Amino acid sequence: MQEFDVLVIGGGAAGLRAAIAAKRASASVALISKNHPLRSNSGLAQGGINAPLGKDDSPERFAEDTLTAGDGLCERSVVQSLAKEAPQEVIWLERMGVPFNRDKDGLIDRRPFGSNSRSRSCYADDRTGHMVLTVLYEQFQRLGIPLFQEWFVTSLAVDGETCVGATGLGLRSGKLDAFVARAVILATGGFTRMYSPSTVSVGTTGDGQAWAYQSGARLMDMEMIQFHPTGFPKGQGLLITEATLGSGAQIVNQQGTVIQVATNAPRSKLSLSISSATQNGDGAVFLDLKPIGKEKILSSFPQTHELIRSVAGLDSTKDLIPIRPIAHRPMGGIETEATGETSLVGLFAVGECAVNGLNGAGRLAGNTLTEAVVFGKKVGEAAGSYAKSAPKRNFPAAKLAAEEKRLAALTSGDASPDSLAKLHSELGRLMSEKVGIVRDASGLQEALGDIQKLQERHRKIKVRNAGKIFNYELTTYLEMGSMLTLAEVVARSAQARTESRGAHQRKDFPATDNVNWQSHTLAKLAHGTGQIEKKPVAN
């Protein structure tokens, strides 16, 4: 049994920043991650990290852009907090070693990105996420925080209505162990791997949201799924950073004629415009990077150029790149306060798995990394402070044995002819077709029926590998269960919201309804059944 003041689950940017902050708040901290931190999804945030550092910019302008992207569902106080504190966090990252590009005066350079009204996305070529992640990991190591790498958390441990830790399976050892903590921070990332294609890494399966939901915490705004407008449509999904549009790239048809779409619109509107263009006689849609210029493509977007070459087999300095909107990041997740507290005592959440009211119905391009570091710091400090005063709670005596028994049962019995790969493929297609950019009542009802059938098939599958060491078939089974749980919540939340707003577009309810729906959706389990409620936007 491992015991700490604060246990951080998830090794991406938000988790690392939270662990650093909690440690500096004098708490004993450990971080547990199913992958090496440098392989987390945070590394895919290429374009930049927002901060109002320019002379023509201000926290007030930044806040207004974020509120506009959120389309009426943002909590203003949370947005203002991010806008005010972003500059300090970006400067801290720079001082810790992030090699941001420089302008002619030697200051941190900023480029136009998405629907930001000012050039405020600080960047390190097109590898910003990877650079930020690398520096955070270095600072994490400097503090000597214990890292349980390649440990797969299987459940949260709850005593009454208080989270007291988690159970984790060591992939290298095959051992299931208990992790006891006064405060648990979930920083497990998003869940859009349930869509196919998607831009996210293979481990982005919504584990934390599913554990929290099944343990009694509430999920919020789960219908809000952001589609990235410039995704390469073949294979599993290749994101071409939207920063290319800010640098002069154009959206064109097959003949190279510019398609009239507002390239500086929020992602939800840009994605909808591109999707509509493919259905309105324009045919395939392409991204033309040539107007940027070969020299700038190779100097400012080297990773993008290489990925397009290796994945698409195309030369970004010469060829048109086919694009379409593909599932990117959720705005929905575990309901939290600004400092990360959830509806379960002792359980905190931060980053893409959490919803504190920052993003509303649409995340402003460039805010993902800003959110991770600003609120990572806040939540780490809050959890550290809570842990100092929280009474010690006993880890449920039977929890570890019960979890051992549950996992063992997954490998017993007759094998099913079904497969996890087949279920994942069917779920991905189903979510993209029926719970995608545009939804309607009949499609959502069909989706719910199909998801429930997939859930039943999943329950019947037996893990054929009975071994305990690096049993990826077992962890894939558990990840699939998380995605199926959340897919149902996403569809039910989308069914409940009878309006169109931000990333949620209903063909049968095309108007925005501020009278009835300037509210968040809340999903919770009651007697084993999911229920959807409303929560008014606070300000």
N, C-alpha and C positions, 0 to 999 in steps of 0.2 A: 504494500500500500504506500502510495506517494502522497505527501501532504505539504501544502503551500498556502500562503495567504491568498494569492491570486493565480488562477489557472487561465491562460489564454489558449483558446482553441482556434487554430488557423494561423498560417505563417506568411500571409501576404502583407501588403503595406500597412493596412489598418492594424493587423495583429501585432506586427513588429513594433509599430509606433506605440501601441497601447502597452506592450510589455516593457518597453523602454521607460515610458512615463510612470508606470506602476512601480518599477524598480527604483526609479529616482524619487519616488514618494516613500521609499524605505520599506516597501513590502517585499516579502519573499515571493518570487515569481517563477513560474515555469511556463513554457510554451510547448504545445503538442500539435503536430502537423502530419497529415497523411503523406505529404510530399515534401521534398526539400524546399525551403522558402523561396529560393531563386527560381523555382519552377512554378510558382503560383501565378494565378491569372493576372495579378497586378502588373506583371512584366509586359502584358500585351497592350497597356495604355500608352500608345506611341506618341500621340500628338503634342501633349503638353500638360502643364499643371497651372491652373488659373490663380492669379494674384494681381490685385490692382496696384501695380508698381509704376505705371507710366504717369508722366506729368499731366496727361489729358484724362486720367482715370481717377477713380475714387471708390471707396467701399460702397458708397451709396449707388453709384452707377452699376457696380458689380452686383449688388443686391437686386437692383431692378431687373437686370438681365436674367438673373437666376429665377426671380419671381415670374417673369414673362414666360420663360421656358416651362415652368411648373404649372402654368395655365389654371391658376386659381386654387390649387391644392397645397401650396407651400405654407408652412408656418413662418410668418415674417420674422419673428424673434430669432428663430434658428438660422434663417438665411442671413440676417444681419450679423449674427455671431460669426458665421463662416467668413463673410466678406471682411469683417474687421480683423480677424486673426490670421487670415491667409498670408499676408505679407511676412509676418514674423516666422511662420512655419517654412515658407519657401526660402527665406534668408537663412534660417537655421539649417535647412538641407544643403544650401550652398556652402555654408561654413563647415558642414560635416563632410563635404567632398563631392557633391553632385556637380558634374562638369557642365553646367548650363552654357549654352551659346551666349556670346557677348555681342553687344551692339558697338557702334563706332566709338562710343565713349568708354568702353570697357565695362559697362554695366550689364546686368542680366538682360538678355534680349527677350523680346516678346513678339509673338506673331498672331495674326488674325486666325480665329478658330471658331467654326460653327456660327452660332447666332450671337456671339459676343459683340457688343457694339464698339468695343475698343480692342486693340491688340494687347491682350493680357495673358496669353498662354506662354509661360516660361518653358523652354524646351532644351533638350539635349539631342540635337538632330531629330531623328524619328525613333529614338530608343529611350524616351523619357522615363517610361515606366520601369524598364530594366535598370536604368541608372539609379533611380530613386530607391528601388528595391535593394539593389546592391549596397548602397550606402546605409540604408536602414539595417540591413543584415550585419554589416560591419559594426555599427554602433551597438547593436544587440549583442554581438559576440564580445565586444569590449567590456560590457557590463557583467560578463560571466553568467548570464541567465541560462539555466538548464534547458536544453532543447531535446524533446522527445520526438525525433524525426522518424518518419515511417511508422507512426503509430496511428491506428484508425480508431477514432472514438465511435463506440457503438450505441451509447445512450447517455443521457444526463441522469444524475442521481438526485432525487427530490425527496425531502423529508417534510411532509405536510405541504405547505406552499412555499418552501424554501429550497433553492438549489444548493446542494452541498458538495457537488463534484461531478465526476463522470466516470464511465468505464471505458477502457481503451485496450485495443488488441495490438500488441507489438508485432509488426509484420516480420521482423527479423527473428524474433524469439518464438513467435507463436503463442505468447503468454498473454492472458487477459489479466488486467490489473485495475485496481481502484485508484483514482486520483481525487483526493480530498482537498477542498478549498473553501475558504470563507466567501470568496467571490469568484465567479466564473464569467469570463468574457468570451462570447462567441464572435469570431471574426472569420467566418468560414466562406465568405464570398457569395456569389449569386447562384442561380439555378437554371440558367437558360440552356444548359446542355440537354434539357428535355425537348428542345426544338432542333430540327434538322433542315437546313444547315444552321449553324450558329457560329459566332466569332470566338467563343470562349474555349478555355483549355478543358481537357478531358475530365478533370476532377471537379468541375464547377457544377455540382449536382444537388445543391440545396440541402446538404446534410444538416447544417445548423438550424435552418428554418424548420425542417421536419422534426428534429429532436425537440425544439422549443414548443412547437404546436402540439406534439403528442404529450408533452409534459405539462400543458395547461397555459402556456403563454399565448398571446394573441398575435396574429399576423395582420398586416395593414397594407391596403392598396395593391393587392397581389395581381389585379388585372392589368396593372400598368407595366407593360413590357416594351422596352425601347428597341426598335429595329434600327440598325446602322445603315445609312443610305448607300454607302459605297463599299459593298461587299462583293467579292468575286463569287459568282453563283455556282461554281462547280466544286465537287468534293465536299469536305466537311465545313468549309467556310474560311475565307481569307479576308481579313479586314484591311482595307486600304485607307490609311488615315485621312480623315476629313480635312486635316491641315493642308492637304494638297489643293483643295478648293480655295482656301484662303490665300494660297500662293500663286493662283492663276489657272489651275486646272479647270477644264470645262466638261459639262455633261452634254453629250452629243448622241445623234443617231448613227446608224451604220455608215452613212455617207459622210459623217464628220460634221454635219450641220448642228449647230447649237440648239438644244432643246430648252425652251423657255421655262425654267424652274427657278425658284428663288433659292439660290445656293447658300444664302446667309440666313435662311429661315431655321427655326428650331428643328431638330432631327425628326420629330414626328411628322411635321408638315413636309419636309424635304423627302422623307421616305415615302409618304403618301403620294407626293407628286410624281416621283420616279415610278412607283408601282402603277399609278394611273396612266402614265405615259406609255408603259408597255402594253396596256390594254386598250388604248384609244387610237390605235392605228400607227403609232410611232415605231412599233416593233421593238427589237432589242435596244437597250440603252447602254452607252459606253462612257467611260471616263477617259478623257484626253489630257494627258500630262504634258504634252509637247509645248503648250504655251508657257509653262514654267521655265523651259530652257534646259538643255542637256546638262550644262555645268551645275546649275542649281539643283536639279534632280539628284545628281550624283553626290553633291556636297551636303545637301540638306535632307535628302530622303534616301540615304544609301540602303537602309534595311528594306524600305518599301520596294525599291528597284530590284533588290536581290530576291525578295519573296515573290514578286511578280514573275521574275525570270524562272525561279525554281519551281513554283507551284503552278503558275499559269502557262509557262513556256513562252512568255511574251517579253518584248523589250519596251519598257516604259518610256524610253526616249524616242521610240519610233511608232509603236503600235497603239491602237485603241484597246482599252481594257474593258471587257464586258462587266457590267455591275448590276446588282439588284439589292434591295433592302433585305438584310438577314438579321435574325434575332441576335441581340447584342447584350444588353444589361437590363435587369429588372429595376424598377423604382420601388417595388413592393418588397416586403420582408417582415422581420420581427418588429412589432411596435415598441418603440423606446422613447424615453425622455431625451432631452438634448445631451445629457451626460450618460446616456446608455442604459439606464435602469429599465428593465422590462416589467411585465405584470407579475413575474415570479421574483420573490425576494432573493437577493444574492446572485441573480442572473443578469448580466449586462450583454449588450450586443453593439457592434460597431462595423462601419464599412458597408459593403454591398449586401450583407445579410440583414442589415438593420434599416429601419425607417423611423427617422426622428422628425420628419416634416420638411426636410431640406429640399427634396427634389420634386415633390408633388406629383403631377401627371407627366413630367418630362424633365430629364436631367440635362442641364446646360453642358455642351461639349467642353471638356477640359476640367470639369468639376470632380471627376472621379478620384483622382489622386489628391486633390485639395481636401475633399471630404475625408479621405482615409487618414491624412496626417493631422488635420485640425481636430477632428473628432476622435481620432486614435489617442491623441494626447489627452483630451478632455476625459475620455472614458477610462483610460488607464489611471489617471489621477483620481477619478471618482471611485473606481473600484478599489484602489489602494487605500484611500481614506476610509471607505466602508469596511474593508477587511480589518483595519486596526481596531475598530469599535464593535464589530459584529461578534456576538457570542459564538463559541465553538459549537458546532452541531455534529452529532454522530452520523457517520455514513451508515445508511440502512444495512443492517446486519446480513440480510438475505439477498441484497442486491447483486453482489458479484456471483453468487452461486446460481441465482435465477438467470443472469445473463449468460453464464456458461451453458446452462441447460438450453436456453433459447437458441444459441448459436449451434450447439450440437444437434438440435432437432432439424436444423436446415440441411444437414448432410445425411439424415436418416430417411428410410423409405425408398420407394421405387422412383427411379429417375423418370422425368417427363420428357416426351419427345420435343417439347417446346424449348426455346433457348432465350437467354437474356439478350443476346444480340438482336434476335428477331423482335422481341418486345420493344427494345430501344428504338429500332428502326421504325416500327409501326407508331410508337408514341411520337417520335420526331416528326413524322409525316402528318399525323393527326393534328398536332398542335400548330404546325405551320399552316395547315389548310383551314382549320376550323376555329382556331384561337389565335389567328395571326394579326396582320395589320388592320384588317377590317373584319368585324364579327357581326353575326345576327342571331336572333333567338333560336331559329331552327338548327343552325350549325352548332351553337353552344350546347343545345340539348343533345344533339347527336354526339358531340364530343364527350359529354358527361357519361352517356351510356357506354361509349367505346372505352373510356378510361376505366370505368368500373369493370368491364370485361377484362381489360389488361391487368387490373389489380387481382382479379380472381385467378387468371392464368399465372401471374407472378407468385401467388401463394402456393400454387401446385408444383412449382419448379423446385427440384432438389439440387443442392450443390453437390456435384459429383466428386469434387476434390475434398476428401476428408482430412487432408493434412492441415497443419496450423501455421506453418512457416510460409510467408509470402503467398498466402492463399488469395490470389486476386479474383478468383471466381466468387469467393465468399464476399469480398468487399464490393465487387460489382453488383452482386445480388442486393446488398444493403443500400448501395447508391441508387439502384433501380427502384427500390421501395420508397426512398425519399422522393425521387422525381415523380413517381406515380401519386404519392400523397399530395404533393404540391400542385401537380397538374390539375387535380380535382379542385383544389382551392382556387387556382387561377381561373378555371372555367366557371366556377360558381360565383366568384367575385365579378367576373365579366358579365355574367348573366344578370346579376343583381343591379349593376350600374346601367340604368336605362337612359343613357345620354351618350354623346360623343365629347371627349375632352382629352387633349394631349395625345398620349400614346394609345388611348382607348377609343377606337372608332367603331360605332355601331351603324350598320347600313340601315337598320330599321328605326334607329333613333339618332338621326344625323345632327341634331342641334345640341348645343350646350345648355344644360338646365341648371342655372344657378339657384333657382328657388328650391329645388328638391335635392340637388346633387353637389352643392359646394361643401361636400363632406367626404371624409375618408371612408373606405370600406374596412370593416374589421371582421376577421374570421377567427372563430374559436371552436374548440371541440366541447360538446356538451353531451354527456352520456354516450360517447362514441360516435356522435354525429356532428358533422360540420355545420356551423350556423354563420350567417352573414348579417352584420349589423352596420349601422352608420355611426360616424363620429364627426361632428361638425368641425370645420377648420377653425382654429382658435382665434386667428387674427389675420 
